[in-house]
Every structure is written in structure tokens, then in C-alpha cells.
């Protein structure tokens, strides 16, 4: 599906819900995946014992990908395997799809290989967005792909609209967890997660954002 040359890896996409339904299958290059992502490199190494990977009898390697939408996964793989003719036009990529792409890149640690295409799509969509809509989503996109203007504008909006409810900060109904001295994911794991809310974790110094991660 991705490669025209003989594939060495089959990636099977599964739904993120409890049904674990097979969505589609991609033909990929083990060499490329190992070069662009330390996570994929470990998954493809039999000695690592990843449960998401399998060496088949015919010598093909198989990996499982879950929790990421099919379209965003295919777009990411087409970028990584340099298939520009298969990529969508800038105006055809929504902010949600960019958010999913940023989350995929963060999970598999391959941001720098997506940093050429992602900003092109992001800037095009950013210019026609509704003002002050999905700001936390855009902040995650801006930081993930190092898009300075989007990051700056969204950070100003987020902090300008941040409200304190009880012991937690809220922006547009979405909880903001600040973690000045601990790992953001640990802060998330120790908190109560509300359904249907995007939770954005900020690690901050007194003057600037140190890092951000988005947990759906």
C-alpha cells in the first residue's frame, strides 16, 4: 500500500477500542522504519521481545499499530517512505488530522522526519482557522513540529484564557495539568481523567514552556 518495491515489513492497523478490529494493512520497509524511529527499530528487533511485532515463517516482519487513526498513519508512512505523490494537498488536512499526526510522530519519535511537510499543511490550515478555536490542539501541533508563529500565538491565547477550577487549570473546558518538577505523563497518570476532554500537560519554568504533551 505504501511501497512499490518488495516490502520487508507488514504493518497491520487496529482500532483503538476494545473490539481491536483490523482496519488495514500497509507494506513498509524495515530499513526505513529503523532509520527514522528508535521505537520502530526496537519493535523490529526480535531480541527486544515487543508484543506488537512478529517474525513470520516467510521471513516477513509484522508490526501492530493501534490507537492512531488510519488516515494519519498512512500520511505519516507516505512521508517517511518518500511517496509525495500520495500526500494530501495543504488545504485538505484538518487541525484534528495534524494533531493526530503530531501525536503519531511524538509516540514513535520521528518528528524531525515529518517537519518538512507538517508545517506546510499546518500554516495553510492555520491561516483559515476560526479565531480562538481548538487553541490547545494547535499549541500541541506548533510545539511538536517546531512552528514558531503557531506556538507563540497559541501559548499567548492559552495563558490568556486559562482559568482555575478547584485545584486544576481549565482552558475551553479542557484540563491543563501543570507539572513544574515532575514528568508530565506521571502527572497525568496520577490525575482523574474526564471523558471526552483533551488533556494537555505543560511543564513550565517561571518564564517559559519547557515541554508539552497531549493525551487524548
LOKE-433043 format. One record per residue (C-alpha): residue number from 1; residue in one letter; chain; x, y, z. Coordinates in steps of 0.2 Angstrom, whole numbers, plus 5000, padded with zeros to 4 digits. Example, Ala and Ser with C-alpha at 12.3 -4.5 7.8 and 13.67 -1.06 7.14 Angstrom:
2
[atom 1, "A", "A", [5062, 4978, 5039]],
[atom 2, "S", "A", [5068, 4995, 5036]],
***
This chain:
216
[atom 1, "X", "A", [5000, 5000, 5000]],
[atom 2, "X", "A", [5015, 5012, 5003]],
[atom 3, "X", "A", [5029, 5004, 4993]],
[atom 4, "X", "A", [5030, 4999, 4975]],
[atom 5, "X", "A", [5046, 4989, 4979]],
[atom 6, "X", "A", [5046, 4972, 4988]],
[atom 7, "X", "A", [5041, 4975, 5006]],
[atom 8, "X", "A", [5050, 4968, 5021]],
[atom 9, "X", "A", [5038, 4973, 5035]],
[atom 10, "X", "A", [5019, 4972, 5036]],
[atom 11, "X", "A", [5010, 4985, 5047]],
[atom 12, "X", "A", [4993, 4980, 5052]],
[atom 13, "X", "A", [4982, 4994, 5059]],
[atom 14, "X", "A", [4969, 4990, 5073]],
[atom 15, "X", "A", [4956, 5000, 5080]],
[atom 16, "X", "A", [4959, 5008, 5097]],
[atom 17, "X", "A", [4943, 5002, 5105]],
[atom 18, "X", "A", [4941, 4986, 5115]],
[atom 19, "X", "A", [4935, 4977, 5099]],
[atom 20, "X", "A", [4953, 4978, 5092]],
[atom 21, "X", "A", [4946, 4977, 5074]],
[atom 22, "X", "A", [4959, 4976, 5060]],
[atom 23, "X", "A", [4957, 4991, 5049]],
[atom 24, "X", "A", [4970, 4990, 5035]],
[atom 25, "X", "A", [4987, 4983, 5031]],
[atom 26, "X", "A", [5002, 4993, 5025]],
[atom 27, "X", "A", [5018, 4986, 5016]],
[atom 28, "X", "A", [5033, 4995, 5023]],
[atom 29, "X", "A", [5052, 4995, 5023]],
[atom 30, "X", "A", [5060, 4988, 5039]],
[atom 31, "X", "A", [5076, 4998, 5034]],
[atom 32, "X", "A", [5067, 5015, 5033]],
[atom 33, "X", "A", [5057, 5012, 5049]],
[atom 34, "X", "A", [5073, 5008, 5059]],
[atom 35, "X", "A", [5082, 5023, 5052]],
[atom 36, "X", "A", [5068, 5036, 5056]],
[atom 37, "X", "A", [5061, 5029, 5073]],
[atom 38, "X", "A", [5070, 5021, 5088]],
[atom 39, "X", "A", [5053, 5014, 5093]],
[atom 40, "X", "A", [5051, 5005, 5076]],
[atom 41, "X", "A", [5069, 5000, 5077]],
[atom 42, "X", "A", [5066, 4991, 5094]],
[atom 43, "X", "A", [5049, 4984, 5088]],
[atom 44, "X", "A", [5058, 4976, 5073]],
[atom 45, "X", "A", [5072, 4969, 5083]],
[atom 46, "X", "A", [5067, 4951, 5088]],
[atom 47, "X", "A", [5079, 4952, 5103]],
[atom 48, "X", "A", [5068, 4966, 5111]],
[atom 49, "X", "A", [5053, 4955, 5113]],
[atom 50, "X", "A", [5040, 4968, 5108]],
[atom 51, "X", "A", [5022, 4960, 5109]],
[atom 52, "X", "A", [5017, 4972, 5094]],
[atom 53, "X", "A", [5030, 4963, 5082]],
[atom 54, "X", "A", [5031, 4946, 5075]],
[atom 55, "X", "A", [5043, 4937, 5063]],
[atom 56, "X", "A", [5033, 4927, 5051]],
[atom 57, "X", "A", [5038, 4910, 5043]],
[atom 58, "X", "A", [5041, 4918, 5026]],
[atom 59, "X", "A", [5054, 4930, 5034]],
[atom 60, "X", "A", [5042, 4945, 5034]],
[atom 61, "X", "A", [5041, 4955, 5049]],
[atom 62, "X", "A", [5024, 4961, 5055]],
[atom 63, "X", "A", [5020, 4975, 5067]],
[atom 64, "X", "A", [5004, 4981, 5075]],
[atom 65, "X", "A", [4999, 4999, 5076]],
[atom 66, "X", "A", [4984, 5004, 5087]],
[atom 67, "X", "A", [4977, 5020, 5094]],
[atom 68, "X", "A", [4981, 5031, 5079]],
[atom 69, "X", "A", [4968, 5035, 5065]],
[atom 70, "X", "A", [4971, 5026, 5049]],
[atom 71, "X", "A", [4972, 5042, 5038]],
[atom 72, "X", "A", [4986, 5050, 5049]],
[atom 73, "X", "A", [4996, 5034, 5050]],
[atom 74, "X", "A", [4995, 5032, 5031]],
[atom 75, "X", "A", [5000, 5050, 5029]],
[atom 76, "X", "A", [5015, 5048, 5041]],
[atom 77, "X", "A", [5021, 5032, 5032]],
[atom 78, "X", "A", [5020, 5040, 5015]],
[atom 79, "X", "A", [5031, 5054, 5021]],
[atom 80, "X", "A", [5043, 5043, 5029]],
[atom 81, "X", "A", [5044, 5032, 5014]],
[atom 82, "X", "A", [5045, 5047, 5002]],
[atom 83, "X", "A", [5029, 5045, 4992]],
[atom 84, "X", "A", [5025, 5063, 4989]],
[atom 85, "X", "A", [5013, 5059, 4976]],
[atom 86, "X", "A", [5002, 5051, 4989]],
[atom 87, "X", "A", [5001, 5065, 5001]],
[atom 88, "X", "A", [4986, 5077, 5003]],
[atom 89, "X", "A", [4986, 5095, 4997]],
[atom 90, "X", "A", [4989, 5108, 5011]],
[atom 91, "X", "A", [4971, 5113, 5012]],
[atom 92, "X", "A", [4964, 5095, 5013]],
[atom 93, "X", "A", [4972, 5092, 5030]],
[atom 94, "X", "A", [4962, 5097, 5046]],
[atom 95, "X", "A", [4968, 5103, 5063]],
[atom 96, "X", "A", [4962, 5086, 5070]],
[atom 97, "X", "A", [4972, 5076, 5057]],
[atom 98, "X", "A", [4988, 5087, 5061]],
[atom 99, "X", "A", [4985, 5084, 5079]],
[atom 100, "X", "A", [4984, 5065, 5076]],
[atom 101, "X", "A", [5000, 5066, 5065]],
[atom 102, "X", "A", [5009, 5076, 5079]],
[atom 103, "X", "A", [5004, 5063, 5092]],
[atom 104, "X", "A", [5010, 5049, 5080]],
[atom 105, "X", "A", [5027, 5057, 5077]],
[atom 106, "X", "A", [5029, 5060, 5096]],
[atom 107, "X", "A", [5024, 5042, 5100]],
[atom 108, "X", "A", [5036, 5035, 5088]],
[atom 109, "X", "A", [5049, 5049, 5090]],
[atom 110, "X", "A", [5050, 5053, 5071]],
[atom 111, "X", "A", [5046, 5072, 5072]],
[atom 112, "X", "A", [5061, 5078, 5063]],
[atom 113, "X", "A", [5057, 5067, 5048]],
[atom 114, "X", "A", [5039, 5075, 5047]],
[atom 115, "X", "A", [5045, 5093, 5050]],
[atom 116, "X", "A", [5046, 5097, 5031]],
[atom 117, "X", "A", [5028, 5093, 5026]],
[atom 118, "X", "A", [5018, 5095, 5043]],
[atom 119, "X", "A", [5022, 5114, 5044]],
[atom 120, "X", "A", [5016, 5117, 5026]],
[atom 121, "X", "A", [4999, 5109, 5030]],
[atom 122, "X", "A", [4999, 5117, 5047]],
[atom 123, "X", "A", [5002, 5135, 5041]],
[atom 124, "X", "A", [4989, 5133, 5027]],
[atom 125, "X", "A", [4976, 5127, 5039]],
[atom 126, "X", "A", [4981, 5139, 5052]],
[atom 127, "X", "A", [4978, 5154, 5041]],
[atom 128, "X", "A", [4959, 5149, 5038]],
[atom 129, "X", "A", [4955, 5143, 5055]],
[atom 130, "X", "A", [4942, 5151, 5066]],
[atom 131, "X", "A", [4949, 5163, 5078]],
[atom 132, "X", "A", [4952, 5156, 5096]],
[atom 133, "X", "A", [4946, 5138, 5091]],
[atom 134, "X", "A", [4955, 5122, 5096]],
[atom 135, "X", "A", [4969, 5133, 5103]],
[atom 136, "X", "A", [4976, 5119, 5114]],
[atom 137, "X", "A", [4976, 5107, 5099]],
[atom 138, "X", "A", [4985, 5120, 5089]],
[atom 139, "X", "A", [4998, 5123, 5103]],
[atom 140, "X", "A", [5002, 5104, 5103]],
[atom 141, "X", "A", [5004, 5105, 5084]],
[atom 142, "X", "A", [5015, 5120, 5085]],
[atom 143, "X", "A", [5027, 5113, 5098]],
[atom 144, "X", "A", [5028, 5096, 5090]],
[atom 145, "X", "A", [5033, 5102, 5073]],
[atom 146, "X", "A", [5043, 5117, 5080]],
[atom 147, "X", "A", [5032, 5130, 5071]],
[atom 148, "X", "A", [5037, 5146, 5080]],
[atom 149, "X", "A", [5022, 5158, 5075]],
[atom 150, "X", "A", [5009, 5145, 5079]],
[atom 151, "X", "A", [5017, 5140, 5096]],
[atom 152, "X", "A", [5019, 5159, 5101]],
[atom 153, "X", "A", [5001, 5164, 5096]],
[atom 154, "X", "A", [4993, 5149, 5104]],
[atom 155, "X", "A", [5003, 5150, 5120]],
[atom 156, "X", "A", [4998, 5168, 5122]],
[atom 157, "X", "A", [4979, 5163, 5120]],
[atom 158, "X", "A", [4980, 5148, 5131]],
[atom 159, "X", "A", [4988, 5158, 5146]],
[atom 160, "X", "A", [4976, 5172, 5142]],
[atom 161, "X", "A", [4961, 5161, 5144]],
[atom 162, "X", "A", [4967, 5149, 5157]],
[atom 163, "X", "A", [4955, 5148, 5172]],
[atom 164, "X", "A", [4957, 5140, 5189]],
[atom 165, "X", "A", [4944, 5127, 5194]],
[atom 166, "X", "A", [4947, 5120, 5211]],
[atom 167, "X", "A", [4965, 5114, 5210]],
[atom 168, "X", "A", [4966, 5112, 5191]],
[atom 169, "X", "A", [4968, 5124, 5177]],
[atom 170, "X", "A", [4955, 5124, 5163]],
[atom 171, "X", "A", [4955, 5131, 5145]],
[atom 172, "X", "A", [4939, 5130, 5135]],
[atom 173, "X", "A", [4933, 5115, 5145]],
[atom 174, "X", "A", [4949, 5106, 5144]],
[atom 175, "X", "A", [4960, 5102, 5159]],
[atom 176, "X", "A", [4978, 5109, 5159]],
[atom 177, "X", "A", [4989, 5100, 5171]],
[atom 178, "X", "A", [5005, 5110, 5176]],
[atom 179, "X", "A", [5020, 5100, 5181]],
[atom 180, "X", "A", [5035, 5111, 5185]],
[atom 181, "X", "A", [5045, 5097, 5193]],
[atom 182, "X", "A", [5039, 5080, 5188]],
[atom 183, "X", "A", [5036, 5071, 5172]],
[atom 184, "X", "A", [5021, 5076, 5163]],
[atom 185, "X", "A", [5014, 5059, 5160]],
[atom 186, "X", "A", [5016, 5054, 5178]],
[atom 187, "X", "A", [5006, 5069, 5182]],
[atom 188, "X", "A", [4993, 5064, 5170]],
[atom 189, "X", "A", [4993, 5046, 5177]],
[atom 190, "X", "A", [4990, 5052, 5195]],
[atom 191, "X", "A", [4976, 5063, 5190]],
[atom 192, "X", "A", [4957, 5060, 5187]],
[atom 193, "X", "A", [4954, 5059, 5168]],
[atom 194, "X", "A", [4937, 5066, 5162]],
[atom 195, "X", "A", [4929, 5058, 5147]],
[atom 196, "X", "A", [4929, 5067, 5130]],
[atom 197, "X", "A", [4942, 5080, 5136]],
[atom 198, "X", "A", [4959, 5083, 5129]],
[atom 199, "X", "A", [4971, 5084, 5142]],
[atom 200, "X", "A", [4987, 5095, 5139]],
[atom 201, "X", "A", [5001, 5093, 5150]],
[atom 202, "X", "A", [5013, 5108, 5152]],
[atom 203, "X", "A", [5030, 5108, 5160]],
[atom 204, "X", "A", [5035, 5125, 5164]],
[atom 205, "X", "A", [5048, 5136, 5171]],
[atom 206, "X", "A", [5043, 5153, 5178]],
[atom 207, "X", "A", [5046, 5161, 5161]],
[atom 208, "X", "A", [5043, 5149, 5148]],
[atom 209, "X", "A", [5035, 5132, 5142]],
[atom 210, "X", "A", [5048, 5118, 5144]],
[atom 211, "X", "A", [5038, 5105, 5135]],
[atom 212, "X", "A", [5020, 5099, 5131]],
[atom 213, "X", "A", [5012, 5083, 5128]],
[atom 214, "X", "A", [4994, 5080, 5123]],
[atom 215, "X", "A", [4984, 5065, 5129]],
[atom 216, "X", "A", [4968, 5060, 5121]],
***
